[in-house]
Structure formats: structure tokens, C-alpha cells
């Protein structure tokens, strides 16, 4: 079945994922084998539904994950069953799957798959990947990321109301130092706050800046926020402003990723006004996100622009000269 596209990554009205149990679909001249389409990944959601979701959101998703190593988080028996991480692109694989070579500090060299187009996206989802976990930096320089971010995660006893309150505090603090921020729900329990940056600082440099900001936020808001990474010493009823996710080799669920939650929720970009009004994790699910995107478009499109990026070197060297 031919899958033509309306714009980059968008499948045509004819669904390339047919009703048979197994299928080989033609996506822009590439044969993609799809298997076990009737397999239940949630009680009322099949692997076919999972693939259709990603085909629907591909035009919005692909620009954010293209040209990045992809860590595969595979759920061979569905969302409620055990999963495993896989870094190395499996063999055999289609010859059109591009790889990104990353040398680790151990000396181990791993060829990660890269998801640049719809065919590659369907291929990796067919492996049983529910959420997508891309590298923070692009493949031509895997040590220099394109953004700094914070994972706002409730500690035991913490609530999503507190997560929203923390997100606003983080936004205000970042804007006060010249760092405009963008938010998305994690699709799980928290909110991710991202700052697009000019590529140049190493991952360790970005981690250092993020840690300094998180520690200061915790100092200024001790009843709400913690930056304590050691679980045993982390105070309860707080929100962890997790800076350590900026460490080299870490990944977070990408924008528009489905999550293995009971309601098949999505990591969804939101406006700060939505957070202030009380957005909830369950507002964004496999059954409603494609339609929401068709209406609102990609709220994180500015994250892709070169003109809106923060120059960390200039920002913090300037602050040091003033102090």
C-alpha cells in the first residue's frame, strides 16, 4: 500500500496500516514490515493503534527527533509488562535506517538508530517502542546539546498541583536571567521545562548551569522544591527540580511520546496559561492528541528556530562581569 504524504512525515488519507495481522507497507518507496498488529498493548489499544498514533503525529514529531541518536525503550508485551532499553540498532535491519555512532567513556562504540522520517518512525515503533527517547545533541556533535531542561518530578507525598506551582516558579526564575522557557507534560507525573540554547557548551557545561539554577531554586523555595538527587536524603512532599537529567547519555521521553500509563497519556507541549489554569496529565491521550495538534499546531515550533536560542556563554560571562 502506497503511503503518500501531505507535507513532511504526514501520511495520506489512505491509512498505510491495513486491517491484516501483519503487513508490509510502502512509505515513500521504502518497504516497512509491520507485525502483530492485533496485539494488545493496552486492554483497549492495539499495536495497530499505536502505529496509527505515531503516523498521525509524525509531521509535528519528526522535526524534534530528527538527526539524533534514539534510545529504544521496548515493551514487547505491552504497556503493563516489563520493558528493556536497547541502544544499538538491531541487525538485521533495513538498509535505509540511518545510524548515529556514539563513543562512550568506557570506549564502547554504539551505533544508535536515527529517526528522520515516517518509514524509520514506523520501523522503530513496530519494535515495541511506546515512548521515544532521543539524544539531547545532534549526531554531528553528540556532546553539545541544543537545549537545557528540568524534569519537575513529585517526591513521595508531592502533588501535581505542586508540580504546576513549581513550573511557574522555574519559568519566572529563568525569564529573570534571560532564558525563555517552554513546557510540556511528561505524560507520567510531572512537567518538563526546556530552554533552547545555542549549541556550543558541552553537556557537562549545560549540566553545571542547570545544577546551579536548581540548587538556587531549592534554596529560595525550601517548603516546595528540592534539588537533592540522593533519594534517601530527599525531603518528602516536595517537587524535585531534576537537573541531573542533563547529564551526558541521559534521555527523556520526547515531545508527543506516548507513555505506558493506564490511559495512554502523551508528553504534550502546553502553554504557560494552561499550566496556570490547571492542566492535567490525563488531558492528553492517544485518542485526542492528533485532533488537538491539527487544531493548534506545534506549540514547540519555536524550539526549532535558530533565532530564539539562548547563548549560555554570553549570558553567564556577562553576568560574571557585572557581579
N, C-alpha and C positions, 0 to 999 in steps of 0.2 A: 504494500500500500504506500503510495507516494505521500509524503508529508511536506507540503509546501508551507512557506511561512509568510506571515504579514509582518514585515519588519524582522529585525534580528531576533532569532530564537523563538518566534511565535508560530505555533502550528496553525495550519489552515482549519477551516470549519470541519472538514472531514477528519474524524478522530483517527490518528495513526495507530491507536491501541485498540484493536478489534476485540470481538467477543470470545475468541477462541482461548483455550487454556494456555497455549504457547503461540508465539508469533514472531516472525521476522519482519520488521518494518523498515521501509526505505525513508530515511531522513536526509534530505538534500544529497542523495546519491550514496549515502552510507547505510549499509545493512546493520540494523541493531536487533539482536536476538533478545526477546523478552520472554521470560519463563514463569511458570506457576502463577499466572495472572489471577486465578481464583483463590489463591492462598490468603487466608485471613491474617492481616497484620494488626487489626483491632477487631473486636467482635462484629462490628457492622461495616468495616472498611477493609477492602481487599488490596492486594498488591497492585491491581489494575487502577484502583482509585488513587493510590499513592503516586503511580506514574503519571496519571492524568493531572493530578495537582501540580506536579513539577513541570509538566508540559505547559500548563496554563500560565504559570508564573515565570516561566523561562525568560521572557523579554525583560522583565524587571530584575530578575535574579542574576542572570549571566554577567552583566557588566560589573557586578560587585565581586564575583568569584573568579573571573577570567584571569589567566596568566598567574595563577597561584597554585602552589602545591596543595593537594587536597588529602587530608587525613580521613580515611574511611572508617566510619563507625557503623559496623554491620550488625543487623538484627535478623539473623537467618530465620528465626521462628516468630517474628513479630514483636510488637512494642512491649508486650508484657513479659517477654522471655529474655534470657541472658544475651548480652551483646559482646562484641570484641572490637578492638581497634586494629586497623591494618594500615600500614604506611606505604609499603612497597606495592606498586601497581602489579596486580596478579598476572601470571602467564599461564596459558596463552591469553592474549587479549587482541582486540582489533588493531591493525597496524596504524589506524588513524588516531588512536589515543596518544596524545602528547604526554610526555613525562617531564618532570622537573627534578633535576639532580641536586640533592642537598647532602653536604658532608657534615656529619655530626662531630662534636668534640671528641668522641670516642674513636674517630677515624672511620666509623661506619658510613658508607655512602649509600643513600637510598634514593631510588627513582620513584617519586610520587606521581600519581596521575594528575592531569590538569584538565579542568572542565571549562572549555572555551565555547562550546556550542551545544545545541539541543541534543545531537546524537550522543556526545560524551556524557551529557547530563542523564539521559535515559539509561545509558550503559551503567553508570555508577549507582543509580537508584535501583536498577534491576539486581545489583549485587546484594540488596537488602539494606541499603543505607537509608535511614529515615531522616536524620538531620545531616547537614553538611558542615564540615569543619575546615575552612580554608586557612592557609598560612597568612600571617599578617603582612608579609612583604611579598613583592612580586618575584618571579623566577629569575630575573636578570641580576638581582641582588637580594638574596634571601635574608640578609642581616640588617636591612634598612627598611623598616615598616612605613606604611602610608598613613597610619593613624595611631593615636594613643587612646586608651579606653579604660573604663572602670566597670567592673561587674558588681552591681549592688545586690547583695545576697542576704536574706534574713538569717540571722543566727537563731538557734533554738529559742522560741518564745517571741521572736520578731514577727511582724505582720507586713502584709503588702501595703497597708496604709502607711507604715513607717518607710517602706521602700520608696513610695511616691514622695513622701516628705523629704527623704534623703536625696532623691533625684533632683528636686528643686534646689536644695542647698548646694549640691555639686554643680548644677548649671550656673547658679549665681556666682559661685566662687571662681569657676572657670572664666566666665564672661568678665569678671572683675580684673582678671590678669590677661585679658585679650585673647581668650580661647573659646570661640563659639562652639557649642556642643550640640550633638544630635542624639536622640534617644530611641530605643526600641525595647519592647518587652522581650524577655528572654524566651518566652513560651513555656517557661517552667515555673520559677518562683520569684524572679526578680526583674530588674531593668538593666540594660547595658547603656552606658553613656560613652559616646565616641567623639573624638576631636580629630578631624582630618589635618595631617601635618605635611609639611614639605619634606620630601624624602632626603635624608642626609644623615641624621643621627642614627647610631646603631641601635639595635634592640635593647642592649644594656643601658644606653643613654636614655632611651624612652622610658624604660622601667624605672630608672633613677628619678626622673621627673615625676612620673606617676606616683611613686612611693612618697616623695616629699609632699605632694599635694594631698594624698590620702592621710598621711600622718597629721598634717596640719588640720584637715577637716575633722579628724577624730579628736584632736586636742581642743578645738573650738566648740565641738558638739558632743561632749562625753556621754551624755544621757541617751543619745540616739545612735551615734556612729562609732564603729571600731575599725581600726586598721590592723589589728592583731592577727597575724597569719597563723600562729600556733593555736590549734583548736583547743587544747587543754587550758590555755590562758585567755581564751576569747570570752568576754563577758556576755551573758545571756540577754535576751530582749533588746538586742541591738541590730543594726544593719552593717554588715561588713562591706566596706568600700575596698573591694579586692583589686589592688594594684598589681599583685603578683601574676595575674593572667597576662601581663605584658612581657613576661619572661620569654627568652628565646625558646622556640619549639612548642610553646603552649598554643592552643587554639580555642576559639569559642564557636558556638553554633552561629552560622551566618544569618544574615538578613533573609527573611522568608523561609527559613528552615522550619519544617515540621518538627515537632518534638514527640517523644514516645510517652505522652501523657494520656490519661483515660479519654479526654475529649479531643485528642489530636490537635493540640494548640500549635500556634505558629509564632515564631520570633518576628514581631511586626514593628516596623517604624511607627512612631507616634509623635504627635506634636506636643509641645510643652503645655499647650492649653488642654489637650486631652488628659495629660497627667494631672494637671491642676483640678480638672473636673471629676477625676476618679476613675480613670481607665482601669480595666481588669484584665488579667491574663486570659481568661476564657472568652473575651470579646473577639478573639481572632483564632479561627479554626480552619481546618481543611475544607469545610463546607461553605465558608463565606469569604475567605480572603481573596480568591480570584475575582469575584464580583467587586469587592471593595477596591482592588487595585485598578480595575477597569474604570471605576468612577473617580478615584483620587489620584492615580498615577503613583510614581515612586517618590515618596517623601524624602528619601535619602539621595536623590539625584545630585544635590549639591555636594555630597560627599565624594563624588567622582570628578568634580571640577578642579582644575589646577589653580584657579584664581582665588578660591576660598580656603586655601590651606594655611595653617599656622606654621611660621618658621620658628621652631623651638630655639635654634641657635641665636637668632636675632632677638627673640623675645626675652630670653633669660640672660643673655650677655648685656642687653640694655638695662634690665632690672638690676644686675650686679653693679653696673656703673653708677646707677642712681643711689644705691644704698651706701 
